Amino acid sequence: MTYTPRPMRRVLPLLALLLPVTAGAADLTVHQRVTAVGPRSETHEMTEYITDTRRITDDPEHRTIVDLDAKTITMLDKKQNTYTVTTFDELHRQMDEARKHLDALPPEARRMMQGSGGDVSLEPTGKTEKIAGYDAREYAIRGTGISGSVWVSEAISTPAKAADWDRFRGAVGGQMGPGAKLGEAMAKVNGFALRTQVRYATGPVASGFDTEALSVAQQSPPADVTTLPANARKLAPGTAGE
């Protein structure tokens, strides 16, 4: 498996697959279907809003607001009507603790957690398809402990500061093992990921995730998505019920 700090487990798979694209575009609204693959597989739909200062993901149960100016990550649990706020500095510390924990594991356990290393590449397959109304081309994911595919469109641009979050994630090591190498490979591809299938083979049970963009629009997020309910209760990061 790959390690992702608790506040980010729902949102990072999607943010990780937003590839560098031409800057200076309008805000984007992307509606997606997401499937987590593993012992607790599930499928749900969510909407991601990408602006020059925020990255927001919203689904019926959760909302995540990444504020690039304030350098905070706000996670709302809609069912419990509670939320947490994690700063980028706190996320740095979480990743440092995660690395220390992994370093202390026996070699075999560490290998299962991190993968066996090695390069990951994206190789064009020559296949093309329309996804959410956009022409996309397929890249096969090849590497040790990881496989799958990414379908990318070069016709979609994101706001100028949209890459800041991706650079930050890289700096803190937001994904370890083959996931980190996948991020490096994706940074070399120009385009926006509209469909992904990622499988990790770093443990006894296959795991990964699938995403599919159902619609993409140059549209700003509605006001109620950029804020929290007035009566929502704040919890400390890591509190049960988060």
N, C-alpha and C positions, 0 to 999 in steps of 0.2 A: 504494500500500500504506500501511498505518499502521504506526508504529513501536511495538514493545513490547519492553522490556528482556529480554535472554535468559532470566533465571530465571523470567519470568512468562508466556512465550508460550503455554504449554499451559493455564494456569489462568485468565488474565484474561478471555477471552471469556465464560466462564460467570459469573464474579463480576460482570462488568459488567452482566449481565442480571438480577441480583437486585435488584428494585425495592424502594423503601421500603414497609414494611408495618407493621401494628400491632405494637408492641413487647410484650415480656413473655411470649412464648410459650415452649413447651418446645423442647428441641433438635430439630433436623430432620435426617432422612436422605433424600437425594434421589438416586435412581438415574437416570442420563440416557444418552441416545445423542447423540454429538457427531460432526459431520461438518465437517472443514476443507475449504473449497473454494478451489482455486487450482492452481498448477502441480504441487503434490504433495498432491493430495486424498487424504483418508483418513477412515475412520469407525471409531470405537471407543466402547465403553461405559465409563462412569466413575460413581463415587459421590461426592457432595459431602455433607460433614457440617458442619452449622452449629450452633455452640454460642455461649454468651455470651462466650467468650474465644478461640475458635479457629474458623478456616475451613479445612477439610481437603478436598482432592480426591484420590481414589485410583483408579487403574486398574491393569491387569496389569503395566505397565512403569514407572509413576511414582507418586510420592506428593508432594503439596505441603501443607505445614502452615503456615498463617498464624497466628502467635501474637499476639493483639491486646494482651496484657499485656506480653510481652517485646519486642514490636515487631520481630519477626523473621519471615523467610520461609525455610522449610527445604524444599529440593528433593531428593528421594531418587530415584536411578536404580536400579531394582530389578535390572536385568540386570547392571549393573556393580557393584552393591552399594556405591555411593558416594553422598555427599550434599554439598550446599553450604548455607551459612547466610548470608543477606543481611539486614542490618538495614534498617529503614525509612530511616534516615539515608543509608545507602549507596544505596538506591533513589533517594532524592532526587538524589544526586550523579550517578547514571547518567542520570537524565532531564535534568539540566542539561547533561551532556556531549552527549546526543542532540540537544538543542535547538541547542547550539553547532554541532554537525556539520551540522544541517539549514540553519542560517543561513548557513553557508559554501558551500553548494551553489549552482550557477547557478540562476536563477529557474525555468527549465522543470523541472529535476530536483527542485527544492524543491516545485514545484506537484504533481508526480507523487507525491511522498512524503507530502505533507500534505493533498492535496486542494485544491479551489478555494475552500473556505470556504463561508459561507452558513449559514442556520439549518436545523435538522432538527426536524421535528415528528412526533408520533404522533397519528394521526387515527382515531377509532373507525369501523369498517366496518359495525357492526351485526350481524356474524356471531358466533355462539356455538357452543361445542362442549365436550364432556366430554373432558378430558385427564388421564390418570392418576387418574381417578375424581373430578375436580374440575371444576365449571363454569368455563369460561374464555371471555373475549371477545377479539376480534381488534382490534389497532390496526395501521394501515398506517404504515410508516416512509417519510417523504417528505423529501427534501433534496438538495442539490447533492452529487453524488458518492456517494450512498448510497441504498439502497432495501431493501424487504423488509417483514417483518411481525413482530409480537410478540403472543403469546396470553397473557393475564394472568388469574389468579384472585385474587379478593379474600378468599377463604376460608382462606388460609394465612398464619399469623403466624410471625415469627421472633423469636429471643431479643433482649432489650433492646439489647445492645451490638452486634448484628449489623451495624448501619449504620456503625460506626466504620471498618471497612475501606473501605467505599465512599467515605466522606468523605476518607480518607487518599489513596485513588487519585485523587480529584478534585484534591486539593491538590498532588500531584506531577505532575499531567498524565499519568496512566498511559496514556492514549491521546491521540494527536494527530490533527489533521485531522478528518474527519467522525465518527470514533469518539467524540471528545470531545463534539461537539455532540449525538450520540445519547445519551450519558450524561446530559447536561443535560435533554434532552427526557423521558427515562425517569424522572427524579427527580420529574417532575410528575404521574406516573401512580401511583395507589395499587393495589398488587397484586404478586403473585409471578409471574415469567415462567415458564411451563411449556413453551412452544414458541417458538422464534425462527427467523427466516430473515433473514440480513443479507448484503447484497451491496455491495461497494465498487467504484466505477468510477473509480479514480484512477490507472490505469496501463493498459498494453496488454493485460494478462491479468486477467480478472475474478477477484475473490477475495472471501472472506467466510467465514461459518460458519453451520451449522444446529445447533440443539439441540432435544431432545425429552425431557421428563420421562417416564420409564416407571413410576415409583412415587414417592410422597412419604409419609413416615411420621414421626410424632412419636417419635423414637427417638434415643438418644445413640450416639455412635460406640463401637465395640468398643475395648477397651484397646490391642490390638496396632496399631490404626490411628493412635493418638495418639502413638506413639513410633517410633523407628528400630530396625532390627536391631542387636543388640549388636556384631556384627562389621563393621558398615558403616564404610567409610573416608571421612573428611572431606577434601574438596577445597576449595581457595580458589575463591570466586565467579569465574566466567568461565573456569575451567580446562577444557581439552579433555576430553571424555568426560562433561561435566555432563549 
